[in-house]
Amino acid sequence: MNFEFVCGWCGEENVLYGEPTGWWRELYRVPDVWDCWLCDGANTTPDGPWTPAD
């Protein structure tokens, strides 16, 4: 499942893939740190719940 996060540096929306974990695949794991596709700024993933991307 993809999740949408906003860059803390430039405000651009970024979509990250959440790898399913757990028995029923209702939990997802995303990277703790990710780089914005636009400004290349390093961001930290906030605590959930996360917004699923469209």
mmCIF entry with sequence, helices, sheets and N, C-alpha, C, O atoms, coordinates in Angstrom:
data_MODEL
# 
_entry.id   MODEL 
# 
_entity.id                         1 
_entity.type                       polymer 
_entity.pdbx_number_of_molecules   1 
# 
_entity_poly.entity_id                      1 
_entity_poly.type                           'polypeptide(L)' 
_entity_poly.nstd_linkage                   no 
_entity_poly.nstd_monomer                   no 
_entity_poly.pdbx_seq_one_letter_code       MNFEFVCGWCGEENVLYGEPTGWWRELYRVPDVWDCWLCDGANTTPDGPWTPAD 
_entity_poly.pdbx_seq_one_letter_code_can   MNFEFVCGWCGEENVLYGEPTGWWRELYRVPDVWDCWLCDGANTTPDGPWTPAD 
_entity_poly.pdbx_strand_id                 A 
# 
loop_
_entity_poly_seq.entity_id 
_entity_poly_seq.num 
_entity_poly_seq.mon_id 
_entity_poly_seq.hetero 
1 1  MET n 
1 2  ASN n 
1 3  PHE n 
1 4  GLU n 
1 5  PHE n 
1 6  VAL n 
1 7  CYS n 
1 8  GLY n 
1 9  TRP n 
1 10 CYS n 
1 11 GLY n 
1 12 GLU n 
1 13 GLU n 
1 14 ASN n 
1 15 VAL n 
1 16 LEU n 
1 17 TYR n 
1 18 GLY n 
1 19 GLU n 
1 20 PRO n 
1 21 THR n 
1 22 GLY n 
1 23 TRP n 
1 24 TRP n 
1 25 ARG n 
1 26 GLU n 
1 27 LEU n 
1 28 TYR n 
1 29 ARG n 
1 30 VAL n 
1 31 PRO n 
1 32 ASP n 
1 33 VAL n 
1 34 TRP n 
1 35 ASP n 
1 36 CYS n 
1 37 TRP n 
1 38 LEU n 
1 39 CYS n 
1 40 ASP n 
1 41 GLY n 
1 42 ALA n 
1 43 ASN n 
1 44 THR n 
1 45 THR n 
1 46 PRO n 
1 47 ASP n 
1 48 GLY n 
1 49 PRO n 
1 50 TRP n 
1 51 THR n 
1 52 PRO n 
1 53 ALA n 
1 54 ASP n 
# 
_struct_asym.id          A 
_struct_asym.entity_id   1 
# 
loop_
_struct_sheet.id 
_struct_sheet.type 
_struct_sheet.number_strands 
_struct_sheet.details 
AA1 ? 3 ? 
AA2 ? 2 ? 
AA3 ? 2 ? 
# 
loop_
_struct_sheet_order.sheet_id 
_struct_sheet_order.range_id_1 
_struct_sheet_order.range_id_2 
_struct_sheet_order.offset 
_struct_sheet_order.sense 
AA1 1 2 ? anti-parallel 
AA1 2 3 ? anti-parallel 
AA2 1 2 ? anti-parallel 
AA3 1 2 ? anti-parallel 
# 
loop_
_struct_sheet_range.sheet_id 
_struct_sheet_range.id 
_struct_sheet_range.beg_label_comp_id 
_struct_sheet_range.beg_label_asym_id 
_struct_sheet_range.beg_label_seq_id 
_struct_sheet_range.pdbx_beg_PDB_ins_code 
_struct_sheet_range.end_label_comp_id 
_struct_sheet_range.end_label_asym_id 
_struct_sheet_range.end_label_seq_id 
_struct_sheet_range.pdbx_end_PDB_ins_code 
_struct_sheet_range.beg_auth_comp_id 
_struct_sheet_range.beg_auth_asym_id 
_struct_sheet_range.beg_auth_seq_id 
_struct_sheet_range.end_auth_comp_id 
_struct_sheet_range.end_auth_asym_id 
_struct_sheet_range.end_auth_seq_id 
AA1 1 GLU A 13 ? TYR A 17 ? GLU A 13 TYR A 17 
AA1 2 ASN A 2  ? VAL A 6  ? ASN A 2  VAL A 6  
AA1 3 THR A 51 ? PRO A 52 ? THR A 51 PRO A 52 
AA2 1 GLU A 19 ? THR A 21 ? GLU A 19 THR A 21 
AA2 2 LEU A 27 ? ARG A 29 ? LEU A 27 ARG A 29 
AA3 1 VAL A 33 ? ASP A 35 ? VAL A 33 ASP A 35 
AA3 2 ALA A 42 ? THR A 44 ? ALA A 42 THR A 44 
# 
loop_
_atom_site.group_PDB 
_atom_site.id 
_atom_site.type_symbol 
_atom_site.label_atom_id 
_atom_site.label_alt_id 
_atom_site.label_comp_id 
_atom_site.label_asym_id 
_atom_site.label_entity_id 
_atom_site.label_seq_id 
_atom_site.pdbx_PDB_ins_code 
_atom_site.Cartn_x 
_atom_site.Cartn_y 
_atom_site.Cartn_z 
_atom_site.occupancy 
_atom_site.B_iso_or_equiv 
_atom_site.pdbx_formal_charge 
_atom_site.auth_seq_id 
_atom_site.auth_comp_id 
_atom_site.auth_asym_id 
_atom_site.auth_atom_id 
_atom_site.pdbx_PDB_model_num 
ATOM 1   N N  . MET A 1 1  ? 0.852  -1.160  0.000  1.00 0.00 ? 1  MET A N  1 
ATOM 2   C CA . MET A 1 1  ? 0.000  0.000   0.000  1.00 0.00 ? 1  MET A CA 1 
ATOM 3   C C  . MET A 1 1  ? 0.905  1.231   0.000  1.00 0.00 ? 1  MET A C  1 
ATOM 4   O O  . MET A 1 1  ? 1.944  1.241   0.660  1.00 0.00 ? 1  MET A O  1 
ATOM 5   N N  . ASN A 1 2  ? 0.517  2.250   -0.726 1.00 0.00 ? 2  ASN A N  1 
ATOM 6   C CA . ASN A 1 2  ? 1.268  3.490   -0.780 1.00 0.00 ? 2  ASN A CA 1 
ATOM 7   C C  . ASN A 1 2  ? 0.709  4.489   0.218  1.00 0.00 ? 2  ASN A C  1 
ATOM 8   O O  . ASN A 1 2  ? -0.501 4.563   0.430  1.00 0.00 ? 2  ASN A O  1 
ATOM 9   N N  . PHE A 1 3  ? 1.610  5.262   0.833  1.00 0.00 ? 3  PHE A N  1 
ATOM 10  C CA . PHE A 1 3  ? 1.222  6.281   1.796  1.00 0.00 ? 3  PHE A CA 1 
ATOM 11  C C  . PHE A 1 3  ? 1.785  7.620   1.361  1.00 0.00 ? 3  PHE A C  1 
ATOM 12  O O  . PHE A 1 3  ? 2.853  7.697   0.753  1.00 0.00 ? 3  PHE A O  1 
ATOM 13  N N  . GLU A 1 4  ? 1.045  8.678   1.683  1.00 0.00 ? 4  GLU A N  1 
ATOM 14  C CA . GLU A 1 4  ? 1.418  10.026  1.278  1.00 0.00 ? 4  GLU A CA 1 
ATOM 15  C C  . GLU A 1 4  ? 1.988  10.793  2.466  1.00 0.00 ? 4  GLU A C  1 
ATOM 16  O O  . GLU A 1 4  ? 1.379  10.848  3.535  1.00 0.00 ? 4  GLU A O  1 
ATOM 17  N N  . PHE A 1 5  ? 3.170  11.387  2.264  1.00 0.00 ? 5  PHE A N  1 
ATOM 18  C CA . PHE A 1 5  ? 3.825  12.204  3.283  1.00 0.00 ? 5  PHE A CA 1 
ATOM 19  C C  . PHE A 1 5  ? 4.211  13.532  2.665  1.00 0.00 ? 5  PHE A C  1 
ATOM 20  O O  . PHE A 1 5  ? 4.474  13.612  1.465  1.00 0.00 ? 5  PHE A O  1 
ATOM 21  N N  . VAL A 1 6  ? 4.247  14.576  3.481  1.00 0.00 ? 6  VAL A N  1 
ATOM 22  C CA . VAL A 1 6  ? 4.615  15.913  3.016  1.00 0.00 ? 6  VAL A CA 1 
ATOM 23  C C  . VAL A 1 6  ? 6.039  16.204  3.467  1.00 0.00 ? 6  VAL A C  1 
ATOM 24  O O  . VAL A 1 6  ? 6.392  15.976  4.625  1.00 0.00 ? 6  VAL A O  1 
ATOM 25  N N  . CYS A 1 7  ? 6.853  16.708  2.550  1.00 0.00 ? 7  CYS A N  1 
ATOM 26  C CA . CYS A 1 7  ? 8.241  17.047  2.850  1.00 0.00 ? 7  CYS A CA 1 
ATOM 27  C C  . CYS A 1 7  ? 8.271  18.218  3.833  1.00 0.00 ? 7  CYS A C  1 
ATOM 28  O O  . CYS A 1 7  ? 7.554  19.204  3.658  1.00 0.00 ? 7  CYS A O  1 
ATOM 29  N N  . GLY A 1 8  ? 9.098  18.103  4.858  1.00 0.00 ? 8  GLY A N  1 
ATOM 30  C CA . GLY A 1 8  ? 9.238  19.163  5.847  1.00 0.00 ? 8  GLY A CA 1 
ATOM 31  C C  . GLY A 1 8  ? 10.074 20.330  5.356  1.00 0.00 ? 8  GLY A C  1 
ATOM 32  O O  . GLY A 1 8  ? 10.097 21.386  5.987  1.00 0.00 ? 8  GLY A O  1 
ATOM 33  N N  . TRP A 1 9  ? 10.765 20.151  4.232  1.00 0.00 ? 9  TRP A N  1 
ATOM 34  C CA . TRP A 1 9  ? 11.635 21.204  3.705  1.00 0.00 ? 9  TRP A CA 1 
ATOM 35  C C  . TRP A 1 9  ? 10.929 22.060  2.661  1.00 0.00 ? 9  TRP A C  1 
ATOM 36  O O  . TRP A 1 9  ? 11.001 23.288  2.712  1.00 0.00 ? 9  TRP A O  1 
ATOM 37  N N  . CYS A 1 10 ? 10.243 21.416  1.709  1.00 0.00 ? 10 CYS A N  1 
ATOM 38  C CA . CYS A 1 10 ? 9.644  22.188  0.614  1.00 0.00 ? 10 CYS A CA 1 
ATOM 39  C C  . CYS A 1 10 ? 8.119  22.082  0.559  1.00 0.00 ? 10 CYS A C  1 
ATOM 40  O O  . CYS A 1 10 ? 7.485  22.824  -0.191 1.00 0.00 ? 10 CYS A O  1 
ATOM 41  N N  . GLY A 1 11 ? 7.516  21.176  1.336  1.00 0.00 ? 11 GLY A N  1 
ATOM 42  C CA . GLY A 1 11 ? 6.066  21.043  1.364  1.00 0.00 ? 11 GLY A CA 1 
ATOM 43  C C  . GLY A 1 11 ? 5.490  20.179  0.251  1.00 0.00 ? 11 GLY A C  1 
ATOM 44  O O  . GLY A 1 11 ? 4.269  20.090  0.119  1.00 0.00 ? 11 GLY A O  1 
ATOM 45  N N  . GLU A 1 12 ? 6.327  19.549  -0.544 1.00 0.00 ? 12 GLU A N  1 
ATOM 46  C CA . GLU A 1 12 ? 5.864  18.708  -1.653 1.00 0.00 ? 12 GLU A CA 1 
ATOM 47  C C  . GLU A 1 12 ? 5.360  17.362  -1.126 1.00 0.00 ? 12 GLU A C  1 
ATOM 48  O O  . GLU A 1 12 ? 5.905  16.823  -0.163 1.00 0.00 ? 12 GLU A O  1 
ATOM 49  N N  . GLU A 1 13 ? 4.326  16.828  -1.758 1.00 0.00 ? 13 GLU A N  1 
ATOM 50  C CA . GLU A 1 13 ? 3.801  15.517  -1.393 1.00 0.00 ? 13 GLU A CA 1 
ATOM 51  C C  . GLU A 1 13 ? 4.698  14.425  -1.961 1.00 0.00 ? 13 GLU A C  1 
ATOM 52  O O  . GLU A 1 13 ? 5.126  14.493  -3.113 1.00 0.00 ? 13 GLU A O  1 
ATOM 53  N N  . ASN A 1 14 ? 4.975  13.424  -1.143 1.00 0.00 ? 14 ASN A N  1 
ATOM 54  C CA . ASN A 1 14 ? 5.781  12.274  -1.540 1.00 0.00 ? 14 ASN A CA 1 
ATOM 55  C C  . ASN A 1 14 ? 4.984  11.013  -1.249 1.00 0.00 ? 14 ASN A C  1 
ATOM 56  O O  . ASN A 1 14 ? 4.289  10.936  -0.236 1.00 0.00 ? 14 ASN A O  1 
ATOM 57  N N  . VAL A 1 15 ? 5.078  10.035  -2.120 1.00 0.00 ? 15 VAL A N  1 
ATOM 58  C CA . VAL A 1 15 ? 4.383  8.764   -1.947 1.00 0.00 ? 15 VAL A CA 1 
ATOM 59  C C  . VAL A 1 15 ? 5.424  7.688   -1.666 1.00 0.00 ? 15 VAL A C  1 
ATOM 60  O O  . VAL A 1 15 ? 6.360  7.496   -2.442 1.00 0.00 ? 15 VAL A O  1 
ATOM 61  N N  . LEU A 1 16 ? 5.249  6.984   -0.536 1.00 0.00 ? 16 LEU A N  1 
ATOM 62  C CA . LEU A 1 16 ? 6.160  5.918   -0.152 1.00 0.00 ? 16 LEU A CA 1 
ATOM 63  C C  . LEU A 1 16 ? 5.406  4.603   -0.091 1.00 0.00 ? 16 LEU A C  1 
ATOM 64  O O  . LEU A 1 16 ? 4.250  4.553   0.329  1.00 0.00 ? 16 LEU A O  1 
ATOM 65  N N  . TYR A 1 17 ? 6.071  3.542   -0.513 1.00 0.00 ? 17 TYR A N  1 
ATOM 66  C CA . TYR A 1 17 ? 5.490  2.211   -0.473 1.00 0.00 ? 17 TYR A CA 1 
ATOM 67  C C  . TYR A 1 17 ? 5.597  1.661   0.946  1.00 0.00 ? 17 TYR A C  1 
ATOM 68  O O  . TYR A 1 17 ? 6.676  1.670   1.539  1.00 0.00 ? 17 TYR A O  1 
ATOM 69  N N  . GLY A 1 18 ? 4.486  1.186   1.486  1.00 0.00 ? 18 GLY A N  1 
ATOM 70  C CA . GLY A 1 18 ? 4.473  0.538   2.789  1.00 0.00 ? 18 GLY A CA 1 
ATOM 71  C C  . GLY A 1 18 ? 4.430  -0.961  2.605  1.00 0.00 ? 18 GLY A C  1 
ATOM 72  O O  . GLY A 1 18 ? 3.467  -1.503  2.062  1.00 0.00 ? 18 GLY A O  1 
ATOM 73  N N  . GLU A 1 19 ? 5.481  -1.635  3.060  1.00 0.00 ? 19 GLU A N  1 
ATOM 74  C CA . GLU A 1 19 ? 5.552  -3.091  2.935  1.00 0.00 ? 19 GLU A CA 1 
ATOM 75  C C  . GLU A 1 19 ? 4.636  -3.737  3.969  1.00 0.00 ? 19 GLU A C  1 
ATOM 76  O O  . GLU A 1 19 ? 4.742  -3.437  5.158  1.00 0.00 ? 19 GLU A O  1 
ATOM 77  N N  . PRO A 1 20 ? 3.732  -4.627  3.529  1.00 0.00 ? 20 PRO A N  1 
ATOM 78  C CA . PRO A 1 20 ? 2.825  -5.282  4.482  1.00 0.00 ? 20 PRO A CA 1 
ATOM 79  C C  . PRO A 1 20 ? 3.589  -6.171  5.452  1.00 0.00 ? 20 PRO A C  1 
ATOM 80  O O  . PRO A 1 20 ? 4.509  -6.891  5.062  1.00 0.00 ? 20 PRO A O  1 
ATOM 81  N N  . THR A 1 21 ? 3.199  -6.112  6.714  1.00 0.00 ? 21 THR A N  1 
ATOM 82  C CA . THR A 1 21 ? 3.777  -6.969  7.750  1.00 0.00 ? 21 THR A CA 1 
ATOM 83  C C  . THR A 1 21 ? 2.646  -7.539  8.583  1.00 0.00 ? 21 THR A C  1 
ATOM 84  O O  . THR A 1 21 ? 1.508  -7.081  8.483  1.00 0.00 ? 21 THR A O  1 
ATOM 85  N N  . GLY A 1 22 ? 2.942  -8.514  9.387  1.00 0.00 ? 22 GLY A N  1 
ATOM 86  C CA . GLY A 1 22 ? 1.918  -9.093  10.251 1.00 0.00 ? 22 GLY A CA 1 
ATOM 87  C C  . GLY A 1 22 ? 1.139  -10.195 9.546  1.00 0.00 ? 22 GLY A C  1 
ATOM 88  O O  . GLY A 1 22 ? 1.245  -10.391 8.335  1.00 0.00 ? 22 GLY A O  1 
ATOM 89  N N  . TRP A 1 23 ? 0.371  -10.890 10.330 1.00 0.00 ? 23 TRP A N  1 
ATOM 90  C CA . TRP A 1 23 ? -0.359 -12.054 9.833  1.00 0.00 ? 23 TRP A CA 1 
ATOM 91  C C  . TRP A 1 23 ? -1.453 -11.679 8.842  1.00 0.00 ? 23 TRP A C  1 
ATOM 92  O O  . TRP A 1 23 ? -1.564 -12.303 7.787  1.00 0.00 ? 23 TRP A O  1 
ATOM 93  N N  . TRP A 1 24 ? -2.264 -10.671 9.160  1.00 0.00 ? 24 TRP A N  1 
ATOM 94  C CA . TRP A 1 24 ? -3.390 -10.312 8.307  1.00 0.00 ? 24 TRP A CA 1 
ATOM 95  C C  . TRP A 1 24 ? -3.067 -9.176  7.344  1.00 0.00 ? 24 TRP A C  1 
ATOM 96  O O  . TRP A 1 24 ? -3.953 -8.677  6.650  1.00 0.00 ? 24 TRP A O  1 
ATOM 97  N N  . ARG A 1 25 ? -1.826 -8.773  7.301  1.00 0.00 ? 25 ARG A N  1 
ATOM 98  C CA . ARG A 1 25 ? -1.370 -7.719  6.379  1.00 0.00 ? 25 ARG A CA 1 
ATOM 99  C C  . ARG A 1 25 ? -2.083 -6.391  6.604  1.00 0.00 ? 25 ARG A C  1 
ATOM 100 O O  . ARG A 1 25 ? -2.366 -5.655  5.658  1.00 0.00 ? 25 ARG A O  1 
ATOM 101 N N  . GLU A 1 26 ? -2.369 -6.095  7.869  1.00 0.00 ? 26 GLU A N  1 
ATOM 102 C CA . GLU A 1 26 ? -3.020 -4.835  8.191  1.00 0.00 ? 26 GLU A CA 1 
ATOM 103 C C  . GLU A 1 26 ? -2.029 -3.816  8.755  1.00 0.00 ? 26 GLU A C  1 
ATOM 104 O O  . GLU A 1 26 ? -2.379 -2.659  8.985  1.00 0.00 ? 26 GLU A O  1 
ATOM 105 N N  . LEU A 1 27 ? -0.795 -4.258  8.974  1.00 0.00 ? 27 LEU A N  1 
ATOM 106 C CA . LEU A 1 27 ? 0.262  -3.377  9.432  1.00 0.00 ? 27 LEU A CA 1 
ATOM 107 C C  . LEU A 1 27 ? 1.247  -3.179  8.283  1.00 0.00 ? 27 LEU A C  1 
ATOM 108 O O  . LEU A 1 27 ? 1.467  -4.083  7.477  1.00 0.00 ? 27 LEU A O  1 
ATOM 109 N N  . TYR A 1 28 ? 1.838  -1.980  8.217  1.00 0.00 ? 28 TYR A N  1 
ATOM 110 C CA . TYR A 1 28 ? 2.756  -1.662  7.124  1.00 0.00 ? 28 TYR A CA 1 
ATOM 111 C C  . TYR A 1 28 ? 4.027  -1.049  7.669  1.00 0.00 ? 28 TYR A C  1 
ATOM 112 O O  . TYR A 1 28 ? 4.020  -0.376  8.700  1.00 0.00 ? 28 TYR A O  1 
ATOM 113 N N  . ARG A 1 29 ? 5.121  -1.292  6.963  1.00 0.00 ? 29 ARG A N  1 
ATOM 114 C CA . ARG A 1 29 ? 6.419  -0.752  7.346  1.00 0.00 ? 29 ARG A CA 1 
ATOM 115 C C  . ARG A 1 29 ? 6.903  0.170   6.222  1.00 0.00 ? 29 ARG A C  1 
ATOM 116 O O  . ARG A 1 29 ? 6.960  -0.236  5.062  1.00 0.00 ? 29 ARG A O  1 
ATOM 117 N N  . VAL A 1 30 ? 7.249  1.405   6.572  1.00 0.00 ? 30 VAL A N  1 
ATOM 118 C CA . VAL A 1 30 ? 7.832  2.361   5.621  1.00 0.00 ? 30 VAL A CA 1 
ATOM 119 C C  . VAL A 1 30 ? 9.208  2.751   6.163  1.00 0.00 ? 30 VAL A C  1 
ATOM 120 O O  . VAL A 1 30 ? 9.484  2.555   7.346  1.00 0.00 ? 30 VAL A O  1 
ATOM 121 N N  . PRO A 1 31 ? 10.075 3.302   5.306  1.00 0.00 ? 31 PRO A N  1 
ATOM 122 C CA . PRO A 1 31 ? 11.411 3.693   5.783  1.00 0.00 ? 31 PRO A CA 1 
ATOM 123 C C  . PRO A 1 31 ? 11.329 4.737   6.897  1.00 0.00 ? 31 PRO A C  1 
ATOM 124 O O  . PRO A 1 31 ? 10.449 5.597   6.883  1.00 0.00 ? 31 PRO A O  1 
ATOM 125 N N  . ASP A 1 32 ? 12.250 4.657   7.861  1.00 0.00 ? 32 ASP A N  1 
ATOM 126 C CA . ASP A 1 32 ? 12.293 5.639   8.949  1.00 0.00 ? 32 ASP A CA 1 
ATOM 127 C C  . ASP A 1 32 ? 12.725 7.009   8.435  1.00 0.00 ? 32 ASP A C  1 
ATOM 128 O O  . ASP A 1 32 ? 12.238 8.037   8.906  1.00 0.00 ? 32 ASP A O  1 
ATOM 129 N N  . VAL A 1 33 ? 13.651 7.017   7.457  1.00 0.00 ? 33 VAL A N  1 
ATOM 130 C CA . VAL A 1 33 ? 14.145 8.252   6.864  1.00 0.00 ? 33 VAL A CA 1 
ATOM 131 C C  . VAL A 1 33 ? 14.013 8.119   5.353  1.00 0.00 ? 33 VAL A C  1 
ATOM 132 O O  . VAL A 1 33 ? 14.338 7.074   4.790  1.00 0.00 ? 33 VAL A O  1 
ATOM 133 N N  . TRP A 1 34 ? 13.539 9.171   4.694  1.00 0.00 ? 34 TRP A N  1 
ATOM 134 C CA . TRP A 1 34 ? 13.376 9.148   3.247  1.00 0.00 ? 34 TRP A CA 1 
ATOM 135 C C  . TRP A 1 34 ? 13.726 10.520  2.684  1.00 0.00 ? 34 TRP A C  1 
ATOM 136 O O  . TRP A 1 34 ? 13.643 11.529  3.384  1.00 0.00 ? 34 TRP A O  1 
ATOM 137 N N  . ASP A 1 35 ? 14.121 10.546  1.401  1.00 0.00 ? 35 ASP A N  1 
ATOM 138 C CA . ASP A 1 35 ? 14.509 11.773  0.721  1.00 0.00 ? 35 ASP A CA 1 
ATOM 139 C C  . ASP A 1 35 ? 13.380 12.243  -0.183 1.00 0.00 ? 35 ASP A C  1 
ATOM 140 O O  . ASP A 1 35 ? 12.762 11.447  -0.890 1.00 0.00 ? 35 ASP A O  1 
ATOM 141 N N  . CYS A 1 36 ? 13.117 13.541  -0.152 1.00 0.00 ? 36 CYS A N  1 
ATOM 142 C CA . CYS A 1 36 ? 12.094 14.143  -1.003 1.00 0.00 ? 36 CYS A CA 1 
ATOM 143 C C  . CYS A 1 36 ? 12.507 14.026  -2.462 1.00 0.00 ? 36 CYS A C  1 
ATOM 144 O O  . CYS A 1 36 ? 13.674 14.226  -2.798 1.00 0.00 ? 36 CYS A O  1 
ATOM 145 N N  . TRP A 1 37 ? 11.563 13.706  -3.321 1.00 0.00 ? 37 TRP A N  1 
ATOM 146 C CA . TRP A 1 37 ? 11.871 13.561  -4.735 1.00 0.00 ? 37 TRP A CA 1 
ATOM 147 C C  . TRP A 1 37 ? 12.155 14.914  -5.387 1.00 0.00 ? 37 TRP A C  1 
ATOM 148 O O  . TRP A 1 37 ? 12.831 14.964  -6.414 1.00 0.00 ? 37 TRP A O  1 
ATOM 149 N N  . LEU A 1 38 ? 11.657 16.009  -4.818 1.00 0.00 ? 38 LEU A N  1 
ATOM 150 C CA . LEU A 1 38 ? 11.813 17.323  -5.431 1.00 0.00 ? 38 LEU A CA 1 
ATOM 151 C C  . LEU A 1 38 ? 13.066 18.050  -4.943 1.00 0.00 ? 38 LEU A C  1 
ATOM 152 O O  . LEU A 1 38 ? 13.890 18.477  -5.751 1.00 0.00 ? 38 LEU A O  1 
ATOM 153 N N  . CYS A 1 39 ? 13.212 18.192  -3.622 1.00 0.00 ? 39 CYS A N  1 
ATOM 154 C CA . CYS A 1 39 ? 14.327 18.980  -3.086 1.00 0.00 ? 39 CYS A CA 1 
ATOM 155 C C  . CYS A 1 39 ? 15.456 18.125  -2.531 1.00 0.00 ? 39 CYS A C  1 
ATOM 156 O O  . CYS A 1 39 ? 16.501 18.658  -2.158 1.00 0.00 ? 39 CYS A O  1 
ATOM 157 N N  . ASP A 1 40 ? 15.266 16.802  -2.470 1.00 0.00 ? 40 ASP A N  1 
ATOM 158 C CA . ASP A 1 40 ? 16.259 15.854  -1.955 1.00 0.00 ? 40 ASP A CA 1 
ATOM 159 C C  . ASP A 1 40 ? 16.538 16.056  -0.465 1.00 0.00 ? 40 ASP A C  1 
ATOM 160 O O  . ASP A 1 40 ? 17.576 15.618  0.031  1.00 0.00 ? 40 ASP A O  1 
ATOM 161 N N  . GLY A 1 41 ? 15.630 16.708  0.249  1.00 0.00 ? 41 GLY A N  1 
ATOM 162 C CA . GLY A 1 41 ? 15.782 16.903  1.686  1.00 0.00 ? 41 GLY A CA 1 
ATOM 163 C C  . GLY A 1 41 ? 15.457 15.629  2.438  1.00 0.00 ? 41 GLY A C  1 
ATOM 164 O O  . GLY A 1 41 ? 14.526 14.909  2.075  1.00 0.00 ? 41 GLY A O  1 
ATOM 165 N N  . ALA A 1 42 ? 16.227 15.343  3.495  1.00 0.00 ? 42 ALA A N  1 
ATOM 166 C CA . ALA A 1 42 ? 16.002 14.154  4.314  1.00 0.00 ? 42 ALA A CA 1 
ATOM 167 C C  . ALA A 1 42 ? 14.851 14.408  5.282  1.00 0.00 ? 42 ALA A C  1 
ATOM 168 O O  . ALA A 1 42 ? 14.820 15.435  5.960  1.00 0.00 ? 42 ALA A O  1 
ATOM 169 N N  . ASN A 1 43 ? 13.911 13.477  5.346  1.00 0.00 ? 43 ASN A N  1 
ATOM 170 C CA . ASN A 1 43 ? 12.733 13.576  6.202  1.00 0.00 ? 43 ASN A CA 1 
ATOM 171 C C  . ASN A 1 43 ? 12.619 12.343  7.076  1.00 0.00 ? 43 ASN A C  1 
ATOM 172 O O  . ASN A 1 43 ? 13.083 11.265  6.704  1.00 0.00 ? 43 ASN A O  1 
ATOM 173 N N  . THR A 1 44 ? 12.008 12.498  8.228  1.00 0.00 ? 44 THR A N  1 
ATOM 174 C CA . THR A 1 44 ? 11.745 11.392  9.139  1.00 0.00 ? 44 THR A CA 1 
ATOM 175 C C  . THR A 1 44 ? 10.264 11.053  9.062  1.00 0.00 ? 44 THR A C  1 
ATOM 176 O O  . THR A 1 44 ? 9.415  11.945  9.074  1.00 0.00 ? 44 THR A O  1 
ATOM 177 N N  . THR A 1 45 ? 9.959  9.775   8.985  1.00 0.00 ? 45 THR A N  1 
ATOM 178 C CA . THR A 1 45 ? 8.569  9.330   8.921  1.00 0.00 ? 45 THR A CA 1 
ATOM 179 C C  . THR A 1 45 ? 7.874  9.613   10.248 1.00 0.00 ? 45 THR A C  1 
ATOM 180 O O  . THR A 1 45 ? 8.372  9.210   11.300 1.00 0.00 ? 45 THR A O  1 
ATOM 181 N N  . PRO A 1 46 ? 6.726  10.304  10.217 1.00 0.00 ? 46 PRO A N  1 
ATOM 182 C CA . PRO A 1 46 ? 5.998  10.571  11.466 1.00 0.00 ? 46 PRO A CA 1 
ATOM 183 C C  . PRO A 1 46 ? 5.319  9.305   11.992 1.00 0.00 ? 46 PRO A C  1 
ATOM 184 O O  . PRO A 1 46 ? 5.180  8.314   11.276 1.00 0.00 ? 46 PRO A O  1 
ATOM 185 N N  . ASP A 1 47 ? 4.906  9.361   13.243 1.00 0.00 ? 47 ASP A N  1 
ATOM 186 C CA . ASP A 1 47 ? 4.138  8.258   13.819 1.00 0.00 ? 47 ASP A CA 1 
ATOM 187 C C  . ASP A 1 47 ? 2.788  8.173   13.112 1.00 0.00 ? 47 ASP A C  1 
ATOM 188 O O  . ASP A 1 47 ? 2.244  9.184   12.668 1.00 0.00 ? 47 ASP A O  1 
ATOM 189 N N  . GLY A 1 48 ? 2.250  6.947   13.012 1.00 0.00 ? 48 GLY A N  1 
ATOM 190 C CA . GLY A 1 48 ? 0.973  6.738   12.343 1.00 0.00 ? 48 GLY A CA 1 
ATOM 191 C C  . GLY A 1 48 ? -0.177 7.267   13.169 1.00 0.00 ? 48 GLY A C  1 
ATOM 192 O O  . GLY A 1 48 ? 0.047  7.740   14.283 1.00 0.00 ? 48 GLY A O  1 
ATOM 193 N N  . PRO A 1 49 ? -1.381 7.209   12.676 1.00 0.00 ? 49 PRO A N  1 
ATOM 194 C CA . PRO A 1 49 ? -1.776 6.589   11.417 1.00 0.00 ? 49 PRO A CA 1 
ATOM 195 C C  . PRO A 1 49 ? -1.393 7.460   10.227 1.00 0.00 ? 49 PRO A C  1 
ATOM 196 O O  . PRO A 1 49 ? -1.343 8.686   10.331 1.00 0.00 ? 49 PRO A O  1 
ATOM 197 N N  . TRP A 1 50 ? -1.125 6.816   9.103  1.00 0.00 ? 50 TRP A N  1 
ATOM 198 C CA . TRP A 1 50 ? -0.693 7.487   7.888  1.00 0.00 ? 50 TRP A CA 1 
ATOM 199 C C  . TRP A 1 50 ? -1.847 7.589   6.903  1.00 0.00 ? 50 TRP A C  1 
ATOM 200 O O  . TRP A 1 50 ? -2.806 6.819   6.958  1.00 0.00 ? 50 TRP A O  1 
ATOM 201 N N  . THR A 1 51 ? -1.731 8.555   6.004  1.00 0.00 ? 51 THR A N  1 
ATOM 202 C CA . THR A 1 51 ? -2.757 8.766   4.981  1.00 0.00 ? 51 THR A CA 1 
ATOM 203 C C  . THR A 1 51 ? -2.463 7.908   3.758  1.00 0.00 ? 51 THR A C  1 
ATOM 204 O O  . THR A 1 51 ? -1.413 8.075   3.139  1.00 0.00 ? 51 THR A O  1 
ATOM 205 N N  . PRO A 1 52 ? -3.355 6.998   3.393  1.00 0.00 ? 52 PRO A N  1 
ATOM 206 C CA . PRO A 1 52 ? -3.131 6.215   2.169  1.00 0.00 ? 52 PRO A CA 1 
ATOM 207 C C  . PRO A 1 52 ? -3.160 7.136   0.932  1.00 0.00 ? 52 PRO A C  1 
ATOM 208 O O  . PRO A 1 52 ? -3.972 8.057   0.845  1.00 0.00 ? 52 PRO A O  1 
ATOM 209 N N  . ALA A 1 53 ? -2.270 6.864   -0.001 1.00 0.00 ? 53 ALA A N  1 
ATOM 210 C CA . ALA A 1 53 ? -2.221 7.640   -1.247 1.00 0.00 ? 53 ALA A CA 1 
ATOM 211 C C  . ALA A 1 53 ? -3.319 7.163   -2.180 1.00 0.00 ? 53 ALA A C  1 
ATOM 212 O O  . ALA A 1 53 ? -3.703 5.994   -2.154 1.00 0.00 ? 53 ALA A O  1 
ATOM 213 N N  . ASP A 1 54 ? -3.818 8.063   -2.997 1.00 0.00 ? 54 ASP A N  1 
ATOM 214 C CA . ASP A 1 54 ? -4.859 7.716   -3.971 1.00 0.00 ? 54 ASP A CA 1 
ATOM 215 C C  . ASP A 1 54 ? -4.288 6.987   -5.152 1.00 0.00 ? 54 ASP A C  1 
ATOM 216 O O  . ASP A 1 54 ? -5.025 6.621   -6.067 1.00 0.00 ? 54 ASP A O  1 
# 
